[in-house]
Amino acid sequence: MKSIFSLAGVCTVLFAALAAPVSAATITYANTVGSSIGLDPTDGCGGGVVGCFSFSSGNSIQITSGTASGFTGGISGQFGVGAINSAISSLGLTESAGVNGNGVLTIFDGSAVLTADLTWVNIATFGIAGSLNAFGSANLRHISYSGTNGDLVALANTGAGTQTATFQFTSPTSLTNLFTTSTSVASTSFSGSISTVPVPAAVWLLGPALLGLAGAARRS
């Protein structure tokens, strides 16, 4: 009888954990003074894409929230924009496209550097605004950090993260205008967020729960 109750107790803890995800930690960032995102219709990038975009070299971002607030970093790499899709939405004409190419996110804490492989997944425009990775896909991989800042340690410990970005124009535009109609690079300010990928609490309790089940089985 004790074994039955032990098994029931362990299972209850495990099932409760499955329903209790660990919250994601999020920090925000903005472009540093003089830095921008550049959307280039003339570059070509190769591979059948319609255009490219990249960020200013060097320290182009500054963290604006959390324990890492004030740290600077950069976004390197050149990213290709694929076929443009149009859809009518409540905000007017929204255009989106897939993004290929790989880059690297860096954040410098004063003594150590966080690095992560970055892909942007998609790009979209709607009115005067634009976005990168608007649906929040996990697009940061191979995160490495040897420092002690709490937010950056949390990001590195999960091994994967989500980075989004938004950019703004002074008048409404579209991906079509930016990459097929225009003949010059459009540069503008940007900001965004970086989040850890939530890990279900059950992951941390799964091992102890299985040990409890094994112990209960031996006593039965």
Sequence and secondary structure as in RCSB ss.txt:
>XXXX:A:sequence
MKSIFSLAGVCTVLFAALAAPVSAATITYANTVGSSIGLDPTDGCGGGVVGCFSFSSGNSIQITSGTASGFTGGI
SGQFGVGAINSAISSLGLTESAGVNGNGVLTIFDGSAVLTADLTWVNIATFGIAGSLNAFGSANLRHISYSGTNG
DLVALANTGAGTQTATFQFTSPTSLTNLFTTSTSVASTSFSGSISTVPVPAAVWLLGPALLGLAGAARRS
>XXXX:A:secstr
 HHHHHHHHHHHHHHHHHT B    EEEEEE TT  EEEESS   STT SEEEEE SSS EEE SSTTTT EEEE
E  EEEEEEEEEEETTEEEEEEEEE  EEEEEE SS EEEEEE   EEEEETTEEEESTT    EEEEE  S  H
HHHHHHHHSEEEEEEEEE SS   HHIIIII  S EEE EEEEEEE   BHHHHHHHHHHHHHHHHHHH 
